[in-house]
């Protein structure tokens, strides 16, 4: 559990409808349930090619948006010639849903006499490139594959077995030890400050000898957005993943 963050959503008093209800408010869920509704795990591949490269897996329910994407983040540029803090990380993003796209988010120098840079993109958005073409949903594609006998979009049995080999010990640990889950509001994030022993502020990864976490102050707003518990971002930052959240998608401009 050293490189894992788990959480469970609670009701948001400022929300509407089901957003006011937490996971434990569901009548079908036991009141003492320790089932996580959010998880972030950092994995490594033990070979020469991927040595030292973290693979950060993140998923959750009751967040502010629903999407599936692969985000490949490149290292910082050595010898930055721009003003301190201007350069953000370049990223290659493969967005599976919604709005299928492949785009490269990169920093470029802004045109003109000033020595400033800004984020731009090399973009292949399917909705823009293939107008009028209906993209099949995930289950539509899989059901069609079942009918035609194609296994190209299905996980192989050995891959599935490997996934269970990795995550089954974590599930057993959660079931047996019933660790405290980070609480985050439906559709938003909160920061929980922790104290153990003499240290005043600790993140989720540090536990006391008794394996307990002691809150020392109330929840604080997480200004990074609705991305789940901020402790998950802390863990990502520990492995040198930097989320900026400053990118603004620009619609292509028509020719004059």
C-alpha positions as CSV (number, residue, x, y, z in Angstrom):
1,X,0.0,0.0,0.0
2,X,3.0,2.3,0.0
3,X,2.3,3.6,-3.5
4,X,-1.5,3.5,-3.4
5,X,-4.1,6.1,-2.4
6,X,-7.7,5.1,-1.9
7,X,-10.7,7.1,-1.1
8,X,-14.5,7.1,-0.8
9,X,-16.9,9.9,-1.8
10,X,-19.3,11.5,0.6
11,X,-22.3,13.7,0.0
12,X,-21.8,17.3,-1.2
13,X,-24.1,19.6,0.7
14,X,-23.7,22.2,-2.1
15,X,-24.7,19.7,-4.8
16,X,-28.1,18.8,-6.3
17,X,-29.9,15.5,-6.5
18,X,-27.7,12.5,-6.1
19,X,-24.7,14.7,-5.5
20,X,-26.0,15.3,-1.9
21,X,-25.6,11.6,-1.2
22,X,-22.4,9.8,-0.3
23,X,-21.5,6.2,-1.1
24,X,-22.6,5.0,2.3
25,X,-26.0,6.7,1.9
26,X,-26.9,4.0,-0.7
27,X,-29.4,1.7,1.0
28,X,-27.7,-1.3,-0.7
29,X,-24.3,-0.5,0.8
30,X,-23.3,-1.6,4.3
31,X,-22.8,1.4,6.6
32,X,-19.3,0.1,7.5
33,X,-18.2,-0.6,4.0
34,X,-14.5,0.0,3.2
35,X,-15.0,-0.3,-0.6
36,X,-12.9,2.4,-2.3
37,X,-14.6,4.6,-4.9
38,X,-11.3,6.2,-5.8
39,X,-7.9,4.7,-6.3
40,X,-4.5,5.8,-7.5
41,X,-1.6,3.4,-7.8
42,X,2.0,3.8,-9.0
43,X,3.5,0.8,-10.7
44,X,6.9,0.0,-12.2
45,X,8.1,-2.4,-14.8
46,X,11.2,-4.3,-13.8
47,X,13.3,-4.3,-17.0
48,X,16.0,-2.2,-18.5
49,X,13.8,-0.3,-21.0
50,X,11.3,1.0,-18.4
51,X,13.6,1.2,-15.3
52,X,12.6,4.2,-13.2
53,X,9.6,5.2,-15.3
54,X,6.4,5.4,-13.1
55,X,3.1,4.2,-14.5
56,X,0.4,6.1,-12.6
57,X,-3.1,4.5,-12.7
58,X,-6.0,6.6,-11.6
59,X,-9.7,5.9,-11.5
60,X,-12.7,7.1,-9.5
61,X,-16.4,7.7,-9.2
62,X,-18.4,10.8,-8.4
63,X,-15.8,13.1,-9.9
64,X,-16.6,16.2,-11.9
65,X,-16.1,14.5,-15.3
66,X,-16.0,11.1,-16.9
67,X,-13.2,10.3,-19.2
68,X,-10.7,7.7,-20.2
69,X,-7.3,8.7,-21.4
70,X,-3.6,7.8,-21.6
71,X,-1.3,10.7,-20.7
72,X,2.4,10.4,-21.5
73,X,4.3,13.2,-19.8
74,X,7.8,14.1,-21.0
75,X,10.7,15.2,-18.7
76,X,11.5,18.9,-18.1
77,X,13.6,20.6,-20.7
78,X,17.2,21.1,-19.4
79,X,18.6,24.5,-19.7
80,X,15.4,26.5,-19.8
81,X,15.9,29.8,-21.7
82,X,12.5,31.2,-20.8
83,X,11.5,33.0,-17.7
84,X,11.3,30.8,-14.6
85,X,7.9,29.1,-14.4
86,X,6.8,29.6,-18.0
87,X,7.7,26.2,-19.4
88,X,5.2,23.4,-18.6
89,X,5.7,19.7,-19.4
90,X,5.0,18.5,-22.9
91,X,2.5,15.7,-23.1
92,X,1.2,13.2,-25.6
93,X,-2.5,12.5,-24.8
94,X,-4.5,9.6,-26.2
95,X,-8.2,10.3,-25.2
96,X,-10.4,7.2,-25.5
97,X,-13.6,8.8,-24.4
98,X,-15.4,11.1,-24.6
99,X,-14.4,12.9,-27.8
100,X,-11.8,10.5,-29.2
101,X,-8.6,12.3,-29.9
102,X,-4.8,12.1,-30.1
103,X,-3.0,15.3,-29.4
104,X,0.5,16.5,-28.5
105,X,0.4,19.3,-25.9
106,X,3.6,21.3,-26.2
107,X,5.2,24.6,-25.3
108,X,6.0,27.0,-28.2
109,X,7.3,30.5,-28.4
110,X,4.6,33.1,-28.8
111,X,5.0,35.1,-32.1
112,X,6.3,38.6,-31.7
113,X,9.2,40.5,-30.2
114,X,8.6,39.3,-26.7
115,X,10.4,36.2,-25.3
116,X,7.3,34.4,-24.0
117,X,5.9,30.9,-24.5
118,X,2.5,29.4,-24.5
119,X,0.8,26.0,-24.7
120,X,-0.2,24.7,-28.1
121,X,-1.3,21.4,-29.6
122,X,-0.8,19.1,-32.6
123,X,-4.3,17.8,-32.7
124,X,-6.2,14.9,-34.2
125,X,-9.7,15.2,-32.8
126,X,-11.9,12.6,-34.5
127,X,-15.0,14.8,-34.3
128,X,-13.2,17.6,-36.2
129,X,-11.4,15.4,-38.7
130,X,-14.3,13.0,-39.4
131,X,-17.4,15.2,-39.4
132,X,-20.7,13.4,-39.6
133,X,-19.1,10.0,-38.7
134,X,-20.7,8.3,-35.7
135,X,-18.1,6.8,-33.4
136,X,-19.3,3.6,-31.8
137,X,-19.4,3.4,-28.0
138,X,-17.2,1.0,-26.2
139,X,-19.8,-1.7,-25.7
140,X,-21.2,-1.3,-29.2
141,X,-17.8,-2.2,-30.6
142,X,-17.3,-5.1,-28.2
143,X,-20.8,-6.5,-28.9
144,X,-20.1,-6.4,-32.6
145,X,-16.8,-8.2,-32.1
146,X,-18.7,-10.9,-30.2
147,X,-21.0,-11.5,-33.1
148,X,-18.3,-11.6,-35.7
149,X,-15.9,-13.7,-33.5
150,X,-13.2,-11.1,-33.2
151,X,-11.0,-10.8,-30.1
152,X,-8.9,-7.9,-31.2
153,X,-10.4,-5.4,-28.6
154,X,-10.5,-7.9,-25.7
155,X,-8.0,-8.4,-23.0
156,X,-6.0,-11.7,-23.3
157,X,-6.3,-14.2,-20.5
158,X,-2.6,-13.9,-19.5
159,X,-3.0,-10.1,-19.3
160,X,-6.1,-10.5,-17.1
161,X,-4.3,-13.0,-14.8
162,X,-1.4,-10.6,-14.4
163,X,-3.7,-7.7,-13.5
164,X,-5.3,-9.9,-10.8
165,X,-1.8,-11.0,-9.6
166,X,-0.9,-7.3,-9.0
167,X,-4.1,-6.0,-7.5
168,X,-5.4,-9.0,-5.5
169,X,-3.0,-8.5,-2.6
170,X,-4.2,-4.9,-2.3
171,X,-7.8,-6.0,-2.2
172,X,-7.1,-8.6,0.5
173,X,-5.2,-5.9,2.5
174,X,-8.2,-3.6,2.3
175,X,-10.6,-6.3,3.3
176,X,-8.5,-7.5,6.3
177,X,-7.1,-4.3,7.7
178,X,-10.0,-2.0,6.8
179,X,-7.8,1.1,6.4
180,X,-9.2,4.6,6.8
181,X,-10.4,5.9,3.4
182,X,-9.8,9.5,2.4
183,X,-13.2,11.2,2.2
184,X,-13.8,13.5,-0.8
185,X,-17.1,15.3,-1.7
186,X,-19.2,14.2,-4.6
187,X,-18.0,16.3,-7.6
188,X,-15.2,18.1,-5.7
189,X,-12.0,17.5,-3.7
190,X,-11.0,18.2,-0.2
191,X,-7.6,18.2,1.5
192,X,-7.2,16.3,4.7
193,X,-4.2,17.2,6.8
194,X,-2.8,14.5,8.9
195,X,-0.5,14.4,12.0
196,X,1.3,11.4,13.4
197,X,3.7,11.7,16.3
198,X,5.8,14.9,16.2
199,X,5.1,15.8,12.5
200,X,2.3,18.3,12.0
201,X,1.5,17.6,8.4
202,X,1.7,14.2,6.7
203,X,0.3,12.8,3.6
204,X,-1.6,9.5,3.2
205,X,1.6,7.5,2.5
206,X,3.0,8.0,6.1
207,X,1.4,5.9,8.8
208,X,2.0,5.8,12.5
209,X,3.0,2.7,14.4
210,X,-0.6,2.0,15.2
211,X,-1.6,2.4,11.5
212,X,-4.0,5.3,12.3
213,X,-4.4,8.7,10.8
214,X,-5.3,11.6,13.0
215,X,-7.0,14.7,11.4
216,X,-5.8,18.0,12.9
217,X,-8.0,20.4,11.0
218,X,-11.1,20.6,8.9
219,X,-11.2,20.0,5.2
220,X,-9.7,22.7,3.0
221,X,-10.6,23.5,-0.6
222,X,-8.5,21.8,-3.2
223,X,-7.8,24.4,-5.9
224,X,-6.4,21.9,-8.3
225,X,-10.0,21.1,-9.4
226,X,-12.3,18.1,-9.2
227,X,-9.7,15.4,-9.6
228,X,-10.4,13.3,-6.5
229,X,-8.5,13.4,-3.2
230,X,-5.6,15.8,-3.4
231,X,-3.5,13.2,-1.6
232,X,-3.5,11.4,-4.9
233,X,-1.9,14.4,-6.6
234,X,0.6,14.4,-3.8
235,X,1.6,10.8,-4.6
236,X,1.8,11.6,-8.3
237,X,4.1,14.6,-7.5
238,X,6.3,12.3,-5.4
239,X,7.0,10.4,-8.6
240,X,7.7,13.6,-10.6
241,X,4.3,13.8,-12.4
242,X,3.3,17.5,-12.7
243,X,-0.3,18.5,-13.4
244,X,-0.6,22.1,-14.5
245,X,-4.3,22.3,-15.5
246,X,-3.6,25.5,-17.4
247,X,-4.3,24.2,-20.9
248,X,-7.2,25.9,-22.7
249,X,-8.4,24.1,-25.8
250,X,-8.6,26.4,-28.8
251,X,-11.1,25.7,-31.6
252,X,-9.5,25.7,-35.1
253,X,-9.9,29.1,-36.8
254,X,-11.6,29.2,-40.2
255,X,-9.5,30.4,-43.2
256,X,-10.1,34.1,-43.9
